[in-house]
């Protein structure tokens, strides 16, 4: 148990150093194309409008002119160009206690795909839950300049309502008085196993595994409609660093 806690603390400490060194690298959101290609776990992909079907496609991957709606279990072939995840997010409101946030864990191994439905346990347990209390990776006020590949931790993504500013994510548009459509860039990566941080072009992996969770009812229980597990498969090898 002590070893697991020390290991998670070391990873979060490394993430703080990386984030501080790249604090000036706030990325810009990509422009929205007109439609979304829904990538299911199996079967044929289909195209739906970008906007009216946002409730049907809660998580979308944007890359260049492509917009791919991710469903649970989706496997998507991507290039090594800049990309971002977009989704709708309710404001985090400290005064009311409604701490709405999205949690994203990414790894170079399939561990995120094995996250199960059910209660989220604390990260202080013997087997740390990547969405558990204490598992969030530190980030700058404007976002995560480096996305950490760590199956035991998550990126904690929110919009701060009280301070009327963005919080660890970029606002694409306000969709209601208490919610926004936001963009989370995936451009530079680090991990405990990598000697240095990498762009998508030089990242020495052929795929990235991810899990995305929004606890809409704030009950700390993962339900089927709240969880999206996915795999990004690179269509080309990494370029020299």
C-alpha positions, 0 to 999 in steps of 0.5 A: 500500500505504501509503495503505491501511494509513494509511486503516485506522489512521485508521478504527480511531483514530476508532472508539477515540474513539467507543467511549470517548465512549459507554463508559457505553452498555452495552446489555441483551440482548432476551428469546428468543422461542419459534421461529426463522424461517429466511431462506434466500438464495432460496425460502420461509422456514420456522420451526424450534424455537429451541434444538434446531436451533441447529446448523442456524441458527448465526446468528439476528437478534432484533428484538422478537418476531421471530427470523430465522435467517440463512443465507448470502446471506439478505436480510431486511426489518427495522424501525428498532427495536433488534435483535441477533445471537445465536450460539454461541461457544466460549470464547477461552482464552489459556493453551491458545492456542485463540483462538476468536472471531467476526468481524463486518464491516458496511458501507453498500455490498455489499463484505461480500457479496464476501468469498470462501472461502479463506485470510485475508490480513493487513490490511497487504496492499495490499487489506486483508482485513476478517478479516485480522490487524490488521483488528479494531476496538477495543472496550470490555471489555463490547462495542462501544457503537458498531458501525462500518460499515467494509468493511475492518475487523471487530468481534472478538467473544469470551468470555474463559474465563480471567477468567470474564467476558464479552468484547465480547458478552453471554452469554445462556446457557452451553450447555457448560463451554466455550461460550455462547450470546451476543448482539451488539447492533446499536443505534448506528452510526458510520463514516468517512463519517458526521459523527456516530454514529446510532441505527437510527432516524436512520441515513441508509441503506436497508440494511446489508450484513454478513459473519459468520465463525467460524473453528471449526477455527482454521486461518485459512481461511474455509470454507462452513460458517463464513461467513454473508453477509447484507443487512438492508433497512430497511422504513422511511426514516430519521427526522430526526436 
